Amino acid sequence: MKVLILAAGYATRLYPLTLMQPKPLLPVAGKPMIDYVLDNLAPIPGIDRVYLVTNAKFAGHFQRWADQYVSTKARLNFTIVNDGSTDDSNKLGAIGDLNLVLEREQLDDDLIVVAGDNLFNQSLEQFGTFCRSQNQVVLGVYDVGNLDQARKYGVVEVDPAGQIVSFVEKPTHPASTQIGIALYYYPRHTLGLIREYLAAGNNPDQPGRLIQWLYPKVPVRTWSVPGLWYDIGSKETLEEANRIYAKR
């Protein structure tokens, strides 16, 4: 099994904090937010390589981070993939970056895809166990607890078996408080669908759009993320996360 971390954005809403430092390397409660991703994915057995796709501006930053992570924490095998972009005007988009790694690295394995700015506080080992048991596309979901919050995300409805029957991006009237987050599992036999999505001229950004396109075509299961989860999109949410995670 492989892991792909999406980290090629420029996080302009967080300027000036992210002018010289990529968002996933900003500290939350004393450690880079990307550490929360890896610390909680590392317990999944069978991960034999972690790919991190980033841009030309920050490739060196992430290589230094990966070298330090390997020397001080889990001894994972890292490959830093530079997508060649230099700013928002020429970025490939999250799905474009995903496809770039598939093609450049010739990936042919089950794949966990996760955004590098997710903040988890509990192990995701059971996510790996669940995904292996399904052999289907899986979306991580989280209950944000109120409809106002849900309007900011992709809202998910599922059937009794946990399979997606509706996925609506930023709805005015959310049908539930359960949202899809940037945590995905694509078994090997589904990787060709990512290429098909892009070949059809669909939007290469926002990874949730791929799930929107997929769920009417193939079964997409859901897995509820335990504990706390944060999506850091603004200085206010970064400050809030620092307060909450420092207490824990």
Rosetta silent file (secondary structure, phi, psi, omega in degrees, C-alpha in Angstrom):
SEQUENCE: MKVLILAAGYATRLYPLTLMQPKPLLPVAGKPMIDYVLDNLAPIPGIDRVYLVTNAKFAGHFQRWADQYVSTKARLNFTIVNDGSTDDSNKLGAIGDLNLVLEREQLDDDLIVVAGDNLFNQSLEQFGTFCRSQNQVVLGVYDVGNLDQARKYGVVEVDPAGQIVSFVEKPTHPASTQIGIALYYYPRHTLGLIREYLAAGNNPDQPGRLIQWLYPKVPVRTWSVPGLWYDIGSKETLEEANRIYAKR
SCORE:     score description
SCORE:     0.000 S_00000001
   1 L     0.000  141.114  177.686    0.000    0.000    0.000 S_00000001
   2 E  -113.566  157.427  173.536    1.138    3.531   -0.818 S_00000001
   3 E  -121.003  136.389  174.404    0.269    6.893    0.717 S_00000001
   4 E  -121.504  121.664  177.777    0.063   10.126   -1.267 S_00000001
   5 E  -101.373  124.569  178.118    0.079   13.439    0.601 S_00000001
   6 E   -86.606  116.577 -175.650   -1.303   16.429   -1.302 S_00000001
   7 L  -148.978   39.817 -175.589    0.810   19.477   -0.415 S_00000001
   8 L  -105.343    5.938 -179.280    1.198   21.579   -3.557 S_00000001
   9 L   -78.185  169.194 -177.565   -1.053   24.501   -2.654 S_00000001
  10 L  -110.509   -7.210  172.287    0.096   28.042   -1.902 S_00000001
  11 L    46.983   52.097 -176.164   -2.362   28.842    0.941 S_00000001
  12 H   -65.251  -23.098  178.579   -2.659   32.495   -0.020 S_00000001
  13 H   -67.812  -16.026  179.904   -5.389   33.046    2.574 S_00000001
  14 H  -101.345    7.052  175.789   -2.737   32.527    5.242 S_00000001
  15 L   -57.642  142.650    6.218   -0.281   35.111    3.890 S_00000001
  16 L   -88.621    2.542 -176.746    2.167   36.269    5.170 S_00000001
  17 L   -59.562  -32.005 -174.463    2.562   33.053    7.221 S_00000001
  18 L  -107.163   15.970  175.655    2.800   30.945    4.076 S_00000001
  19 L   -67.318  -39.647 -176.105    4.918   33.236    1.910 S_00000001
  20 L  -119.799    5.161 -178.024    8.111   31.400    2.870 S_00000001
  21 L  -144.110  129.120  179.052    6.708   28.272    4.522 S_00000001
  22 L   -67.894  147.704 -176.627    4.157   25.769    3.141 S_00000001
  23 H   -53.730  -44.433 -177.676    0.954   25.487    5.152 S_00000001
  24 H   -63.177  -15.027  178.697    1.441   21.814    6.172 S_00000001
  25 H   -97.217   -0.497  174.014    4.733   22.763    7.854 S_00000001
  26 L   -67.364  142.084 -177.045    3.200   25.513    9.992 S_00000001
  27 E   -78.946  141.640  169.180    3.276   24.498   13.658 S_00000001
  28 E  -127.404  119.197 -178.120    0.194   23.542   15.636 S_00000001
  29 L    51.775   40.049  170.217    0.794   23.047   19.355 S_00000001
  30 L    92.815   -0.468  176.267    4.530   22.811   18.759 S_00000001
  31 E  -142.885  153.373 -178.519    4.781   20.481   15.761 S_00000001
  32 E   -57.390  141.165 -177.351    4.160   20.786   12.009 S_00000001
  33 H   -61.167  -28.972  178.778    0.566   20.045   11.107 S_00000001
  34 H   -65.547  -23.580  175.639    1.715   17.422    8.594 S_00000001
  35 H   -62.153  -33.714  178.091    3.141   15.443   11.528 S_00000001
  36 H   -64.934  -33.165  176.611   -0.425   14.880   12.708 S_00000001
  37 H   -66.689  -54.671 -175.280   -1.159   13.292    9.346 S_00000001
  38 H   -69.823  -40.371 -179.671    1.857   10.976    9.336 S_00000001
  39 H   -57.970  -34.280 -176.106    1.839   10.161   13.047 S_00000001
  40 H   -92.312  -19.654  173.320   -1.708    8.840   12.706 S_00000001
  41 H   -84.842  -29.991 -173.576   -1.251    7.079    9.351 S_00000001
  42 L   -55.306  -33.187  179.725    2.051    5.394   10.296 S_00000001
  43 L   -67.849  -12.913  178.917    0.376    2.633   12.414 S_00000001
  44 L   -66.498  120.706 -178.851   -1.387    1.264    9.307 S_00000001
  45 L   -70.914  148.399  172.937    0.467   -1.956    8.460 S_00000001
  46 L    91.891    1.138  175.862    1.783   -2.516    4.972 S_00000001
  47 L   -74.945  117.173 -177.235    2.602    1.073    3.963 S_00000001
  48 L  -108.731   -7.987  173.637    5.817    0.713    1.967 S_00000001
  49 E  -161.577  143.386  175.412    6.198    4.241    0.556 S_00000001
  50 E  -114.242  121.642  173.674    4.897    7.733    1.158 S_00000001
  51 E  -100.150  136.253  174.094    4.717   10.116   -1.798 S_00000001
  52 E  -124.349  118.615 -179.537    4.375   13.823   -1.114 S_00000001
  53 E  -100.853  127.333 -178.141    3.491   16.020   -4.059 S_00000001
  54 E  -140.107 -166.573 -176.087    4.370   19.675   -3.756 S_00000001
  55 L  -110.960  175.207 -177.935    5.479   22.613   -5.886 S_00000001
  56 L   -64.589  -29.874 -177.792    8.817   24.004   -7.046 S_00000001
  57 L   -67.989  -36.595 -170.332    8.763   26.681   -4.353 S_00000001
  58 L  -117.634    8.292 -178.676    8.513   24.290   -1.416 S_00000001
  59 H   -58.108  -42.354  179.608   10.001   20.976   -2.591 S_00000001
  60 H   -64.779  -37.794  177.708   13.190   21.606   -0.617 S_00000001
  61 H   -58.658  -46.285 -177.079   11.238   22.443    2.537 S_00000001
  62 H   -72.139  -32.025  176.862    9.404   19.120    2.396 S_00000001
  63 H   -64.284  -41.856  177.430   12.546   17.118    1.625 S_00000001
  64 H   -64.750  -40.787  177.755   14.197   18.523    4.756 S_00000001
  65 H   -62.108  -46.100 -177.982   11.074   17.769    6.766 S_00000001
  66 H   -62.049  -41.227  178.790   10.917   14.172    5.436 S_00000001
  67 H   -61.045  -41.615  179.367   14.588   13.553    6.233 S_00000001
  68 H   -69.004  -39.218 -179.569   14.022   14.738    9.793 S_00000001
  69 H   -61.474  -44.100 -179.721   10.824   12.721   10.168 S_00000001
  70 H   -64.646  -37.467 -176.376   12.600    9.533    9.119 S_00000001
  71 H   -77.930  -23.706 -174.931   15.517   10.169   11.490 S_00000001
  72 H  -114.339  -18.332 -177.529   13.396   11.009   14.539 S_00000001
  73 L  -128.653 -131.466 -176.755   10.090    9.166   14.066 S_00000001
  74 L   -68.891  138.689  179.301    8.768    6.389   11.810 S_00000001
  75 L   -86.840   70.046  177.770   11.251    4.979    9.321 S_00000001
  76 L   -89.292  155.605  174.409    9.029    5.383    6.302 S_00000001
  77 L   -90.981  122.560 -177.272   10.263    5.557    2.722 S_00000001
  78 E  -110.698  143.101  166.023    9.563    9.014    1.248 S_00000001
  79 E  -128.607  119.655  176.417    9.497   10.309   -2.298 S_00000001
  80 E   -91.967  122.634 -178.008    9.036   14.071   -2.737 S_00000001
  81 E  -108.189  120.007  178.760    7.410   14.820   -6.104 S_00000001
  82 E   -92.535  117.774 -177.119    7.831   18.347   -7.484 S_00000001
  83 L   -82.087   -2.533  174.757    4.916   19.223   -9.766 S_00000001
  84 L    84.137   -5.774 -179.498    6.892   22.128  -11.298 S_00000001
  85 L   -76.167  157.234 -177.555    4.351   24.836  -10.466 S_00000001
  86 L  -123.958  -16.722  176.506    5.505   28.164   -9.069 S_00000001
  87 L  -165.965 -176.805 -176.656    2.276   29.928   -8.042 S_00000001
  88 L   -62.058  -23.119 -175.659   -1.519   29.734   -8.266 S_00000001
  89 L   -72.130  -23.859 -178.181   -1.476   30.727  -11.944 S_00000001
  90 L  -126.590   18.280  178.605    0.211   27.508  -13.094 S_00000001
  91 L   -69.289  156.169 -177.437   -0.694   24.984  -10.418 S_00000001
  92 L   -87.748  -19.377 -173.077   -2.027   21.599  -11.518 S_00000001
  93 L    86.323  157.608 -173.569   -4.771   21.288   -8.894 S_00000001
  94 H   -61.780  -42.069 -179.251   -5.102   18.482   -6.360 S_00000001
  95 H   -74.231  -34.365  173.199   -6.509   15.905   -8.797 S_00000001
  96 H   -61.411  -40.342  177.384   -3.987   16.983  -11.419 S_00000001
  97 H   -66.739  -40.548  177.166   -1.221   16.399   -8.868 S_00000001
  98 H   -58.215  -46.399 -179.702   -2.664   13.013   -7.962 S_00000001
  99 H   -66.769  -36.425  177.512   -2.603   11.986  -11.608 S_00000001
 100 H   -58.144  -44.963 -179.993    0.918   13.364  -12.032 S_00000001
 101 H   -66.452  -41.200  177.076    2.200   11.069   -9.285 S_00000001
 102 H   -56.419  -44.336 -176.025    0.331    8.084  -10.736 S_00000001
 103 H   -76.681  -49.026 -174.825    1.930    8.650  -14.123 S_00000001
 104 H   -66.236  -39.694 -176.685    5.424    9.786  -13.123 S_00000001
 105 L   -94.917    1.147  179.168    5.926    7.143  -10.451 S_00000001
 106 L    51.802   49.722 -177.511    4.040    4.431  -12.367 S_00000001
 107 L   -70.720  133.204  176.937    1.931    3.605   -9.319 S_00000001
 108 L  -145.567   66.477 -174.735    0.098    0.303   -9.455 S_00000001
 109 L  -157.078  163.761  172.957   -0.917   -0.357   -5.866 S_00000001
 110 L   -60.759  142.384 -169.202   -3.665    0.404   -3.372 S_00000001
 111 E  -136.627  125.776  168.007   -3.437    4.087   -2.487 S_00000001
 112 E   -94.781  129.304  178.246   -4.372    6.268    0.479 S_00000001
 113 E  -117.207  132.096 -176.648   -4.642    9.944   -0.513 S_00000001
 114 E  -147.017  143.212  175.491   -4.679   12.639    2.162 S_00000001
 115 E   -77.452  140.876 -175.880   -4.292   16.404    2.296 S_00000001
 116 L   -73.428   -5.992 -179.562   -1.207   17.546    4.180 S_00000001
 117 L  -108.892   16.128  171.613   -3.137   20.138    6.186 S_00000001
 118 E   -73.954  137.647  173.825   -5.544   17.725    7.895 S_00000001
 119 E  -110.310  112.014  174.186   -5.275   17.743   11.667 S_00000001
 120 E  -109.238  157.289  173.951   -6.084   14.383   13.266 S_00000001
 121 L  -129.487    8.003  175.614   -5.613   13.483   16.908 S_00000001
 122 L  -134.295  154.507 -178.777   -6.306    9.742   16.826 S_00000001
 123 L   -58.643  142.935  176.643   -4.730    6.826   15.027 S_00000001
 124 L  -103.600   19.762 -179.372   -6.051    5.996   11.555 S_00000001
 125 H   -56.627  -40.370 -178.454   -4.971    2.370   11.773 S_00000001
 126 H   -69.502  -23.304  173.031   -8.597    1.219   11.608 S_00000001
 127 H   -61.328  -46.957  178.235   -9.047    3.231    8.417 S_00000001
 128 H   -60.646  -42.639  179.140   -6.436    1.010    6.795 S_00000001
 129 H   -62.595  -44.618 -179.685   -8.111   -2.131    8.163 S_00000001
 130 H   -63.369  -46.016 -178.155  -11.524   -1.010    6.913 S_00000001
 131 H   -59.905  -43.314  179.776  -10.230   -0.101    3.453 S_00000001
 132 H   -63.291  -33.691 -178.297   -8.557   -3.460    2.986 S_00000001
 133 H   -73.263  -21.330 -175.383  -11.781   -5.228    3.963 S_00000001
 134 H   -93.071  -41.900 -172.914  -13.809   -3.303    1.361 S_00000001
 135 L    55.525   34.495  175.870  -11.617   -3.241   -1.769 S_00000001
 136 L  -132.672  166.904  173.618  -13.725   -0.251   -2.854 S_00000001
 137 E   -61.699  137.485  179.739  -13.188    3.502   -2.928 S_00000001
 138 E  -129.777  136.579  175.851  -13.502    4.891    0.616 S_00000001
 139 E  -112.709  129.658  171.741  -14.071    8.479    1.744 S_00000001
 140 E   -73.173  133.663  179.603  -13.217    9.650    5.256 S_00000001
 141 E  -125.562  157.146 -177.070  -16.175   11.496    6.781 S_00000001
 142 E  -145.607  139.023  178.110  -16.562   13.663    9.861 S_00000001
 143 E   -91.656  110.870 -178.063  -19.571   15.023   11.705 S_00000001
 144 L   -80.716   -8.496  168.731  -19.049   18.769   12.170 S_00000001
 145 L    90.484  -20.421  177.047  -22.035   18.923   14.502 S_00000001
 146 L  -149.959  155.014 -173.123  -24.029   21.807   13.042 S_00000001
 147 H   -69.721  -31.453  177.822  -25.521   22.823    9.721 S_00000001
 148 H   -60.464  -44.232  177.059  -23.774   26.208    9.553 S_00000001
 149 H   -65.527  -40.141 -176.367  -20.396   24.472    9.568 S_00000001
 150 H   -61.252  -29.807 -178.948  -21.567   21.841    7.101 S_00000001
 151 L   -61.333  -19.007 -177.055  -22.327   24.536    4.499 S_00000001
 152 L   -84.939   -6.077 -170.105  -18.577   25.126    4.117 S_00000001
 153 L  -129.811 -174.220  172.040  -17.849   21.571    2.984 S_00000001
 154 E   -87.996  117.935 -174.831  -19.033   18.685    0.840 S_00000001
 155 E   -93.946  134.583 -172.201  -22.026   17.157    2.627 S_00000001
 156 E  -114.063  137.582  166.554  -22.503   13.403    2.423 S_00000001
 157 E  -118.572  142.763 -176.545  -25.580   11.193    2.716 S_00000001
 158 E  -129.622  159.448  174.188  -25.182    7.421    2.971 S_00000001
 159 L   -86.885  178.308 -177.225  -27.397    4.352    2.843 S_00000001
 160 L   -58.378  -22.277  179.661  -27.638    1.864    5.770 S_00000001
 161 L   -88.579    0.324  179.817  -24.501    0.094    4.518 S_00000001
 162 L    84.884   15.887  179.038  -22.464    3.316    4.614 S_00000001
 163 E   -93.914  137.852 -176.605  -22.351    3.756    0.850 S_00000001
 164 E   -65.961  130.537  173.652  -22.629    7.296   -0.534 S_00000001
 165 E  -117.289  -11.157  176.827  -25.968    8.159   -2.128 S_00000001
 166 E  -156.873  138.268  177.273  -25.469   11.948   -2.221 S_00000001
 167 E  -143.405  111.185 -175.670  -22.471   14.277   -2.153 S_00000001
 168 E  -123.370  123.294  179.836  -23.124   18.014   -2.477 S_00000001
 169 E   -76.013  125.670  173.360  -20.392   20.665   -2.330 S_00000001
 170 L    44.384   59.302 -177.905  -21.163   23.628   -0.029 S_00000001
 171 L   -71.794  147.115  174.990  -24.946   23.238   -0.059 S_00000001
 172 L   -68.573  -36.660 -179.838  -27.181   26.128    0.975 S_00000001
 173 L  -125.272   85.391 -176.828  -29.437   23.676    2.818 S_00000001
 174 L   -60.519  139.855  178.185  -27.295   20.737    4.032 S_00000001
 175 L   -82.132  -15.225  178.873  -29.096   17.428    4.357 S_00000001
 176 L  -158.359  177.647  176.559  -26.834   16.377    7.228 S_00000001
 177 L  -103.762   10.286  179.737  -23.855   17.516    9.309 S_00000001
 178 E   -92.464  124.376 -176.240  -21.636   14.745    7.955 S_00000001
 179 E  -118.021  155.471  171.412  -18.967   16.003    5.581 S_00000001
 180 E   -86.185  135.521  177.996  -16.383   14.409    3.344 S_00000001
 181 E  -113.291  171.528 -175.968  -12.790   15.274    4.235 S_00000001
 182 E   -81.231   63.772  174.894   -9.578   14.993    2.226 S_00000001
 183 E  -139.418  115.769 -170.837   -8.893   11.385    3.232 S_00000001
 184 E  -136.359  155.020  172.007   -9.441    8.808    0.492 S_00000001
 185 E  -129.273  124.897  176.605   -8.672    5.220   -0.387 S_00000001
 186 E  -119.276  105.533  175.067   -8.368    4.117   -3.996 S_00000001
 187 L   -63.114  155.686 -173.874   -7.789    0.381   -4.477 S_00000001
 188 H   -48.452  -41.853 -173.461   -5.477   -0.492   -7.325 S_00000001
 189 H   -71.523   -7.477  179.607   -8.269   -1.494   -9.698 S_00000001
 190 H  -102.482   -4.638 -174.386   -9.846    2.004   -9.485 S_00000001
 191 H   -61.320  -32.345  179.050   -6.772    4.113  -10.320 S_00000001
 192 H   -62.596  -24.146  179.202   -7.657    4.216  -14.009 S_00000001
 193 H   -67.881  -27.117  178.000  -10.842    6.105  -13.130 S_00000001
 194 H   -66.921  -44.015  176.844   -8.723    9.073  -11.998 S_00000001
 195 H   -63.329  -40.057  179.915   -7.178    9.318  -15.454 S_00000001
 196 H   -63.135  -40.640  178.752  -10.635    8.919  -16.981 S_00000001
 197 H   -57.809  -47.913 -178.499  -11.987   11.795  -14.856 S_00000001
 198 H   -71.796  -37.768  179.887   -9.300   14.183  -16.111 S_00000001
 199 H   -62.176  -25.266  179.191   -9.447   12.940  -19.696 S_00000001
 200 L   -81.969    1.991  176.541  -13.135   13.928  -19.724 S_00000001
 201 L    83.553   18.567 -179.397  -12.137   17.553  -19.062 S_00000001
 202 L   -76.640  162.748 -177.875  -13.324   17.719  -15.461 S_00000001
 203 L   -57.569  124.832 -177.399  -12.023   20.216  -12.890 S_00000001
 204 L   -83.509   -2.201 -178.528   -8.492   19.176  -11.813 S_00000001
 205 L  -106.484  171.023  177.736   -8.719   20.922   -8.440 S_00000001
 206 L    59.817   93.550 -172.927  -10.590   20.137   -5.195 S_00000001
 207 L   -59.966  -22.969  177.629  -10.248   16.376   -4.606 S_00000001
 208 H   -64.051  -25.128  178.464  -13.853   16.075   -3.420 S_00000001
 209 H   -62.908  -30.998  178.145  -14.993   16.690   -7.003 S_00000001
 210 H   -65.987  -40.193  177.172  -13.525   13.340   -7.952 S_00000001
 211 H   -65.447  -40.894  176.647  -15.731   11.623   -5.355 S_00000001
 212 H   -56.393  -40.099 -179.005  -18.754   13.535   -6.669 S_00000001
 213 H   -74.672  -33.570 -173.170  -18.014   12.160  -10.123 S_00000001
 214 H   -78.170  -41.811 -165.252  -17.244    8.633   -8.894 S_00000001
 215 L   -63.268  -27.294  173.708  -20.076    7.724   -6.545 S_00000001
 216 L   -74.278  -14.621 -174.466  -22.787    7.414   -9.253 S_00000001
 217 L   -98.638  -39.771 -178.324  -20.437    5.135  -11.235 S_00000001
 218 L  -136.515  156.104  176.958  -18.871    2.856   -8.603 S_00000001
 219 L   -62.916  132.878  174.632  -19.623    2.106   -4.955 S_00000001
 220 E  -124.118  115.934 -179.252  -17.972    4.603   -2.602 S_00000001
 221 E   -91.361  167.523  179.537  -17.990    3.636    1.069 S_00000001
 222 E  -124.712  153.251  176.189  -17.465    5.930    4.048 S_00000001
 223 E  -137.342  127.267 -175.819  -15.422    5.685    7.234 S_00000001
 224 E   -82.048  122.184 -179.742  -15.999    7.997   10.195 S_00000001
 225 L   -71.945  127.514 -178.261  -12.844    9.749   11.411 S_00000001
 226 L   -83.674  163.490  173.189  -12.537    9.409   15.207 S_00000001
 227 L    70.233 -146.260 -179.772  -11.569   12.106   17.693 S_00000001
 228 L   -91.924  146.420  171.782  -10.791   15.641   16.603 S_00000001
 229 E  -142.724  137.283  176.763  -10.324   16.787   13.033 S_00000001
 230 E  -132.369  143.416  171.613   -9.518   20.262   11.765 S_00000001
 231 E  -111.553  112.377 -174.673   -9.240   21.769    8.310 S_00000001
 232 L   -88.858  103.217 -178.590   -6.895   24.743    8.533 S_00000001
 233 L  -119.084   -5.564 -177.056   -8.085   27.282    5.983 S_00000001
 234 L  -151.230  166.694  177.236   -7.632   30.597    7.746 S_00000001
 235 H   -62.162  -34.278 -179.147   -5.606   32.335   10.444 S_00000001
 236 H   -65.754  -43.937  179.019   -8.615   32.062   12.748 S_00000001
 237 H   -70.434  -31.257  175.312   -8.870   28.276   12.426 S_00000001
 238 H   -64.286  -44.537  178.720   -5.095   27.987   12.849 S_00000001
 239 H   -64.514  -40.615  178.852   -5.266   29.976   16.088 S_00000001
 240 H   -63.987  -44.162  178.278   -8.225   27.901   17.290 S_00000001
 241 H   -61.984  -40.745  176.810   -6.426   24.649   16.521 S_00000001
 242 H   -58.376  -42.995 -179.676   -3.344   25.849   18.393 S_00000001
 243 H   -64.059  -47.762 -173.655   -5.467   26.546   21.477 S_00000001
 244 H   -70.933  -44.576 -177.603   -7.319   23.239   21.389 S_00000001
 245 H   -72.248  -28.877  175.899   -4.389   20.972   20.541 S_00000001
 246 H   -65.124  -35.670  179.162   -2.146   22.668   23.102 S_00000001
 247 H   -66.376  -29.091 -175.575   -4.660   21.774   25.821 S_00000001
 248 L   -88.996    0.000    0.000   -4.533   18.119   24.763 S_00000001
